[in-house]
Amino acid sequence: MLELIVIHHIADVAFQPSWLIKNKHIHWWSVYEHSVVWAGLISFFAGFEHFFFLLIGHFLIDYIKYRKCKNWNWIYLDQALHYLQIWLVS
């Protein structure tokens, strides 16, 4: 599970160009693009049978975060929910 958490942080932070970060607040497909990359990397190590669960979960969590929650404290709930997803597939 530890390797999945490390991969999560790489995919959730390092694999996001600045244009994508800026657009996630504006365009839902930017959140989707990020979610596909994240779910793909996690699935590569956890098993591709989990891809759609990871994709849909990550998309919904991030979409709500970027569209509905303007307070930066939501990042803690966001990360906790992503950890829960990782725990469920590990």
N, C-alpha and C positions, 0 to 999 in steps of 0.2 A: 504494500500500500504506500510506503514511503516514496518509492520511485514514481508512483502515479501522482502524488502530491507535488513532487519536483517537476514532473512533466506538465502538470496543471499550471504551475506558476510560469513556466517557460511559455506555454501556449497562451496563457491569459495575459501576459505582459510583453514578453520579448518578441512574439510573432505578430505584433500589431503595429503596423506603420502609423505614423502620426495622422495621415489623412483619414485612416479608418477610425481612429479614436475620435477625431473631430466629427465625423459623420454619424457616429452611433447615436448622437443626441438628436439628429435630424432625420435620418433615413432608416427605416426598419431593416432594409436589406443589408445595411452595414453590420447590424447586430447579427443577422443571419450568416453573413460571410464569416464573421469572427467565430460564430458558434460552429460552423462546419469545420473550420480549421481546428478548433479546440476539441470537438468531438472526434474528429479523425485521428488526432494525435493520441488522445486518451485511448481510443478504441484500438489503435495499433498495438498498444501494450496490454490492454485489458481484454481484448477480444472484440471483433467487429460485430458480434451478435448484440452488443450493447450500444451500437452507434446511434440508433434512432432515439433510444431512451436518453442518451447523453445530449444529443442534438436538440431535442425538443425541450428537455429540462434546462439546458444552458441558455437556449434562446429565450424561453419564458422568463427566467430569472433576470437575465441581462436586459431584456426589453422593458420589463417592469422597472428595473433600476434606472435605466436611462430616460424613460418616458414619464414615470410617475413619481419618482423619489428624487427630489432635488437636494436633499440633505446628505452630506458625505458620510454620515454615520451608517447609512445603508450598506456601505461596502463590507461591513462586518457580517451582516446577515447574508449578503451576496456570497461571500467567501464560505460561510458556514454551510450554505445550501449546496455549493459546489463540492465541498468536502463530503457532504452527505451523499451526493451522487457518486463520488469516487468510492466511498465506503461501500455503497450498495453494489457496485460492480466488481469490487475486489474480493 
